[in-house]
Amino acid sequence: MNFEKVRKILEKQKYAIVGNHSGVQVCRWTRNSLNKRGVCWKEKFYGIKSHRCCQMSPAIMWCENSCLHCWRPIELNLGIKLKTIDEPVEILDKIIEARKNLLIGFKGNKKISKKKFEESLEPELFTFSLSGEPTLYPRLGEMFREIRKRGKISFLVTNGLNPDVLKKLDEEESLPTQLTISCNAPNKKLFKIWHRSRKRNAWEKFNESIELLKKLKGKVRRVVQLTLVKKGSGKFGRISNMEDGHIKEYANLIKRAEPDFVHINGFKSIGYARERMGYDKQPWHYEVKRFAEKLVDELGGGWRVLGEEKKSCVVLIGRKRRGMKIRKI
């Protein structure tokens, strides 16, 4: 499938496509915040205002993996190499403008605070987690430097398959505000089944990134993110990554990474994931919390539950509360 066909499909799903490979979408929690229906867990845990969060991607449908749990349209995957590379500053400016256009419909809603709406048009957080793998964009460091230059915050969520890119970001002093590595399989066998990666050495590259995370202490806020899926029915019904036997394996990976925080999320059967995994594979919040508590016990060394958000089915664990909030913009 070519990019123009993908563009039309994504635009019907209310993505805004920018340039040759980037995109933005207004998150559900941004809309909820404007409508006074609650905020994202990132606001609760880290102090980031949901109405000022810009969820974007510089590689909208390019990724090495085809993860079973991914709600994004991975069936439209365009490969792992961007053909035409757009300028970082141009991407950011167009992303902001496209996001404004997506938000403009809220302006006429009398129930929404005019001040809050105006604030929403100028994002303070750029979170690289919309779709695709951001580290495939070769000028990522320049983009993070530009975001920092504008006095804004950047979150990078990566599959960890490009440790050389992370090393380059470090060497060029271009790291984001927060770096998150997704860890959805605790061992090589399950990793291969779960991620269905195009890279033959994907597990090895992932482990390189895990080791690198430890070395980045003090340079960037570091996070490991788990998305838990339980057993259920359907094509992948027997596959689960949240059995008790996995807890020690996850703990070993986390100990090697030494992150500041760990996000433990419950899978949601939404979007394209519904074709692969049914609703009965969604864990309840109490199941996610119970898993988190067992993981904390296995980790020891001062690890504890720092926060939870039932609506989003997410639990945050770490060693200390101090430093959770991001106060400086």
N, C-alpha and C positions, 0 to 999 in steps of 0.2 A: 504494500500500500504506500502511495506517495504522500508527501507532506500536505499537499493541497486537499486531498480527500480527508486526511486526518483533521486538518484545520476546520473543515465544514462540520465534521462530527463534533469536535470539541466546542465550537462556537454555539451549536445547538444546546450544548450542556452548560452554557453560560461561562465558558472560558473566554478570555480575550487573548488572542494570539498576537504577539509582538515580533516584528522582524522575521528572521528566517528560522528561529529555533526556540523562542522564549514565550512565556505565557503567564497569566495571572488570573485568579478567580477570587471572588469575595467569599470568604469562609462563612460557614453557618454561624459561627460564634461572633463574627463581626456584625452580621445582621441581627443576631439575638441581642447583642449589646446595645445597638442603636434602638431596638424595639423594647428595651428594658425586660428582656426575657432570660437574663443570665449572661455569664461571661465564661471565657475559655479557662481551662486549668492553668494556662501560662500566666494569666493575670493573677489568679489565686496564689500560685506558687512563687512566681518571679516578679510580679508587679507590672507586667507588660499589659497595657490597655488593649483590650480586644478590638475596640473600634478603630485602633490605629495600627493594626497588624496587617501587613501586606504579604499574603501567601503567594509565592511566585516560583518560577523555575527558568533557568537559562538553557535547559535541555528538555523541553516539555514532553517529548515522547521518545527519548533515547535512554536506554538502560541495558545493562548487561544481564539483569535478572528478570524472571517472570514469576515473582513470588506468589504462592498459593493464596495468601491472605490479602493481597493488595486490592484495594477497592478502585484504584485508578484503572484506566483502560489499557492495561498492558497488552491486550490482544491487538492493539494498534501500534505496537513497538516498531520504531523505525531503525533500530540497530544501535551501534555503539560509537559511531563516528559522525560528527557534525560536518556537513559539507561546506557551507558558507558561514564564516564566523563574524558576528556582529560586534560593534564597539560596546564596551561595558557601560560607558556613560550614556550612550544612546539608548541602550536597553533599559537602564534605570529610569531615564526620563520618560520613555514611552510606556513603561510599566505603570508609573505613577499616573500618567494621563489616562491610560486605559482603565485603571482602577477607578479613577474619578468618574469616568463615563458609566461604569458598572454600578456606582453608588448613587448616581444623580437622581434616580427615582425616589430616593428617600427624602429629597429636599422638600417635596410637596406634602409630606406626611406631617400634619400638625401635632401629632402625638410625640414626635421626636424632638429632642432638644436641638435648637438651632446651633448652639455652641458646640455640642457634641458632634453634630453633622459636619460642621466646618473643620473640626479637629480631625475627623476621620479622613478627610481629603488629603491630609499630609501624614503619611505613615511614619511611625517612629521605630517600627521593627520590620525588617525584611527577613522573612523566614523562607529558606530555600528547601521546601518540603512538599511542594504542590504535586509534582509528577515528574517522572524521569529521574536520572541520576545527575545532580548538579556538577559533580567533579569531572564530567565529560566535557564541560565547557572549558576550553584551554586558557581563558583569560579571567578565571575566577578570582585570583588574587587582586587584580586591578579593580574588580567590582567591589570587593570587600574594603579596599583602601578608599574608594570613592564614597562608600556608605559611611565609613568612619569620618572621612573629611567633612561630610554633611552633618555630623553630630548625631548619627542614627545608630541603631543596633542591628546586628546580623546574626541569624541562627542558621547553621548548616546542618542538615540531616543527610547522612550519606550511608551507602551500603558497605563502605569500607573496602571496596575492591580496588581502589586506586591509592595505595599508601604513598606512592611517589608524588602524587598531587598534594597530599597533606604535608609531606616533607618540604615540598617547594613553598607552600604557603608559610610554613614556619621559617624557612631560610630567607624568604623575602619580607618577613615581618608583615604578612598579609592574612593572618588568621582571622576568622570571624569572632564575634563576641562569645558565641557558644558553639561548640562542636559536638554533634550527636552521632554516634555510630549505632546503626540498627543491628541488633543481635537476636535473631528470631529462631535460631537453631543452635543447640549447645554442643553438637558434635558433628564430625565430618559426614557421616552417613545421612543424618537428618538434614544437614545443610544442603546436600546435593539434591535431595527430594524436594525440599521446601522452596529453594530459590530457583531451581531450574536454570542455572546460570550458563551463559554462553562462554564464560571463561573456564578453561579446564582446570586451572589452578586457583579457582575462586576461594576455596577454604584457606589455602596458604596465604593469599593476598589479604583476606579478611584478618587472619591472625597477625600479619605484619602491622596492620592498622591498630589492632588491639594493643600490641606492644608499643607502638608509637604513642598512643594516647597517654600512657604512663609518663613518657618523656616530655610531654607537653605541659606538665604540671606547672602552674604559675604563669603560663603564657596565654591560656584560654580556658574558659569554663568548659569542663569535659563531662559528657553524659553518655551512658550506655542505655539503649532503649530496647525493651522487650515487648513484643506483641504476642499475647498468649491465646492459643486456640485449643479447645478441648475436643475430645472424641465426639462423634455424632454420626449422622447418616450421610448418604450421597457418595459421590465418586471418591472423595478424599476423607470419608467418614472416620476411618480407623487411625488416621494420622493426627497426632497431637504433639505439641511442644511444651506441655505443662504437666507432665507426669511427675510424680515425686522423685523418680529416678533421675530426672533432668536437673534437679535443684543443685546438686553438688557440681555438676558440669557447668552450669551457669555461674555458680560461685567461683569456680576456678578461673573462668574467663574474666570475670569482674575483678578478681584479685590481681590478675595480670595487668589489667587496664588501669586500675586504681582511679576510677572516675570520681568526680565531685558528687555526682548524683546518678541515680538509676531510675528511669521511668518504666513502670510496669503497666502495660495497657492491656485491656481486654479486646479481643477481635470483635469487629462488628460486620455482620453480613449485609453490606450495603454496596451500591454501585456494581461494578463488574465482578466483585467477589461473590455475589449471590449465585453466579453461574457455576462456581467452583465449590463453595462451601455454604451449607444451609444455616438457618437460624439456630439450630440445635448445637452448633459448634461455637456459639457465642458463650463465653463464661459470664456468670453473674459477678457483680462487683464483690460480693463476699468471697467468691472463689479466688478472684484476683488478689484480694487483700490477704487471704489465708496463704496463698502461694508466696506473696511478698514477705509475710511474717516468717515463713519457713526459710526463705532465702536469707533474711536478716540473721536468723539463728545460725545458719550455715556459715555466713560471712564472718560473724563475730566482730571483734575489734572495734566496737563502738558504733557499728551500723545500726540504724533504726528507721522506723517509719516517720517521715517528716511531714507528710501531707497526703490527702486523698481527695478525689472528686468523683462522687458517685455517678453524676450525670454523664461524665465522660468515661467512666469505668477505668480510672487510672490511679495508681498509687505511686508516690514518690518516696524513695529511700535514699539515705545518705548518712554521713557521720555527724554533721552539725547543721544547725539552722542558720547560723551566722553566714552571711554572704549569699543567701538564697535570692534576695531581692536585687534587681538591677535598677539602681537609682539614678545613675548618671547617664544622660542621653548624649 
